[in-house]
Amino acid sequence: MKILGIDPGLQRTGFGLIEAEGARLAYLASGTISTLEAPRGDLPLRLKLIFEGVREVVQRYGPDCACVEIVFVNVNPQSTLLLGQARGAALAALVSADLPVAEYTALQMKKAVVGHGLAAKTQVQEMVKRLLTLPGLPGKDAADALGLAITHAHAGASMAALAQAAPLARRQHAQYRKGRTY
């Protein structure tokens, strides 16, 4: 199974493609989709570049499934919103190509690849290099994307089995606290 990992970012979106056959993992490709050549204030153009870049990767390598990092809330809400839009462009490209998409947090990926959720980017790079027997360290964004693909290779089947055994249902009620719905 070919698994495409996507690490979304507004300036650089990392991608990594691996092939998983049982427990054996093989590196296929990785890189970044850069929007740095676009004018800084032109958000629609940047989102278009991310969308088209992800579509090109999908067309070139033909993955069977994809996984994307879930955005966490930063200290700066504006940065979080912009990152969410970049993630949305990548997700739209994957879904428009009819790929099943899984989502993992950075913490889940770091735990699966390095062994603890507070790992530094350099630790993720080193473990990805070792797990895929690469000759050198991948770039930071590509390493995160490859880490997501590795996480899905190990956890994807388990997560799918859990989802089929006990499908998640939306909550049918809401609790009100100080006028807020939870």
N, C-alpha and C positions, 0 to 999 in steps of 0.2 A: 504494500500500500504506500503510495506517495503522499506525504503530509507536508503541507505548506504552512509555515508559521509566519505571522505578521506582527511586527512590533510597531504600532502606529506612532507617528510623530509629524508635526506640522512642517518642520524643516527637513527631517530625514526619517523615512519609514523603512525599517529593516525588514528583509524577507529572508527566509531560510527554508530549503526544501530537503527533506530526507526521505529515504525509503526504509520502511520497517517490514521485516519478514520475521515474525515471531519476536524473539528477543534481540535479533540482529538488526543493527541500525547502520545505514550507509548514507554518507553525505552525497548530495546531488548538486546543489547550487546554493549560493547566498549572495547578498548584496544589499544596497540601499537605493531607495527611490528618493532623489533629492529635489527639493523645491527652492533651493537657495538662489537659482537664477531668476526666479519670479520676483517682481517688486514686493517689498516687505508688506505693504498695505493691501495687496491684491489677494484677499482670502479666497474668492471664487476660483481664481487661476490656480492657486496652490492646491485646492481641493480637487480640481480637474486633473492636475498633474499626478496626484496620489491615485485617483480613480483609474486613470489611463495606465499608470505604471503597474498597478496591481493586476489589471486586466491583461497587460502584456506578459507579465510573469505567468499568469494562469494559462494563457494561450501557448506560451513557449514550452512550459514544462508539463502541462496536463496533470495537475495533482488530483488525487481522489477525494481529499478533504482538506479543510483548512482550520487553523486555530488563530485567534486574535487575543492580544492582551486586553484585559479589562482596565479601563481608566480608573485611577484612584483620585480622590479629591486632594488637590494641592492647597497650599496656604493661599495662593492667589486664585480666586475663583475665575478670573478672566482666562488665565492659562488653562485651567481645567476645561472651560467651555471650548476653547480653541482646539485643545487636544481631542476632545470629544467629537468635534466636527471632522478632524482628520481621521479618527477611528471610524466614523460613520461613512466617510468616502471609501475607505478600505473595505468595510463590511458590505457596502452597496455593490462594489466591484465583484466581491466574492459571491454574493447571493445572486447577482445578475448572471453569473457564469454557472448557476445551478450547483454550487458546491455546498455540501453540508459544513456548517461552521460551528466549532466549539470555542468556548471562551474560558480563559484562565487568568487569575490575578498574577501579578509579579511575584507575590509571596508564594503562591502555589508552584510557579515555575522554578523559583530559587530553591524551594524545598525539594522538588523532584530532581533537580540537576546537581545542586551543590550539597544539599543535606540540611540546610537551615535557611529560613526566610529572610535573614538580614545579610545575606551574602553581598559582597561588593561586585561591581561590574567586572572587575578583573578576575575574580574567582569564577564567575559565570563563564567568561571567555576561556579560562584555563580548563574548566571541566568539559565544556563543549568540545574543545580541541582534543581532549583525552577520549571522551566518549565516542567521537566520530573519527578518531585517529587522523586528525588534520596535520599537515606539515607545519602550520603556523597558526597564530592566534587570529580568529575572525575579528572583524570590526565590532564595536560595542553594540550597535543596532542589529547587525546581522547575528551576533552571538545570542542576543535576547530572542530573536526570531527563531533561531535554531533550537534554543532552549525550550521555547513553546512547543515546537514540533516534537522534540524529545519527550516533553511532558505528556503530550497527547498520545504518543506512541505507547507510553507506559500506562497512562491512566484512562485513555479514551474508551477502551473496551469495558473497563469496570464502570465508568460513568454511564455508558450506554445501557449496560445491564441493569444498573440501579434505576435508571429512568424508566425502563420497560417494566421492571418489577413493581415499582411504586411511583407512578407518574406524579409529578409535582402539580398541585392544584392551587389556583389563586384562592386567597382567603375570602371567604364569603361574608365576613363581618369586618367592622372597623372599630377601633378603640379611639375614643376622643379624649384628648388631653389638652387643655388650654386652647381649644378651638382647632387643633390639628388632627388630621386623619393619619393613622399609622397602619 
